[in-house]
Amino acid sequence: MLGALAVVSGAFGAHASKSLMGPEMAQVYETAVRYHIYHTLAIVAVTALAARLSCATWWQWACRAWLTGIVLFSGSLYLRVLADLDWLAAVTPVGGGALIIGWLSLAAAAGGYAGRAGE
């Protein structure tokens, strides 16, 4: 569902951006779509691999953080552009922080896995 929503959002932005938003807001919207799809793909990859790997808790935290980040980061940018809600700019960094936490959780999971590779 996240992937489908990212593609629909991207298509909407590509086709509607010329009539609904100026160039600066179109770039903000494109950033939202880009981060949305990147982190959706990361969730798919981790979900596919996590069952085979140790440290399942860290893998789960990575996916939860990325999902939260998609909602807060990309979601706040989508709403900021489409609904002209500039106050949502304060939410965007919180979403970015969640995306970073996801990557740090992935690093912790990988570190835990590396420590068990010889078993």
N, C-alpha and C positions, 0 to 999 in steps of 0.2 A: 504494500500500500504506500509506503514511503517513497519508493521508486516511481510509482505511477503518479503520485502527487508532485514529485519533482519534475517529471517530464511535462505534465499538464501545466505546472507553474511556468516552466521554461518556455513552452509553446505560447502560453498566454502573453508572457513578457515580450517574446520576439514579435508577436503579431499585433499586440495592443499597445506596445510601448510608444510607438510613433504618435498615436492619437491621445493617449492618456497621461503620458508623463514626459517631462523634458529629459534631455540627455543625462543630466546629473542623477536624476532619480532612476532613469533606466539602468545606469551603472550600478546603483545601490541594489536594484531589483536583481540584476544579473549576479551580483555577489551573493545574494540570498539563495538563488537557485544553485549556484556553483557549490557553495558550502553544503547545501541540502543534499545534492547528489553525491558529493564526495563522501559525506558521512553515512549516507544510506548504503553506499557500496562497502564502506568499512564495516558497518553492522552486518551486512550479508557475509562478508569474508570471515569475520570473527565467529559468527554463528555457525558457519560451515565447518570451521576448524576447531572450535572450542570443545566439542564433544570428544575429540581425540587427544586433547591436551590437558595437562594438569592445571591447577590454580583456577578452577572454574569460577570461583567467586570474583577474581579480578577480571576475567573476560566478561562476566555479567555486568560488573560495574562499568566497564568501558562502554558496553552497549547502552546501558541506562543513561550514562552521562551524555553520550552522543545523541540519543533520542531527546533528552532534555535540551541539549544544545540546539538541535534542529528546530525544536518548537520555539525556544526563546530567541535564538540568534536569527535564524531565517524567518521565523514567524513574525518577529518584531519588525524586521526589515520589510517583509511583504506588506504588513499592515501600515507601516509608516508611509510607504509609497502609495498604496492603493486607497487608504482611508485618510491620508494626510494627517496622521497622528504623530506629530513630531516628538511628543513626550515619550514615545516608545524608544527613542534613542537611548534612554537610560537603561532599558532592559537588554539591549543588544550586547553590551559587555558581559552581562551575567551569563547570557547564552554562550558567548565566546569562552568564558571561564569554564563552563560545563564541557565544551568541546575539548579544551585543553586537559581537563580532568580525565576525560575519556582516553586521550592519548597517553597520559601518565599511568592510567590504570592498565592500558595495554602494555606499557613498558614494564610495569610490575608483574603482569602476567607472563610476559616473555622472560623476565628475569627468573621467575619461579620455575618456568619450564626449562630454561637453560640449566638450572641447578639440578634438574632431574633427568637430563638427557641421557646420562649413562645408565640409568636404571632399566 
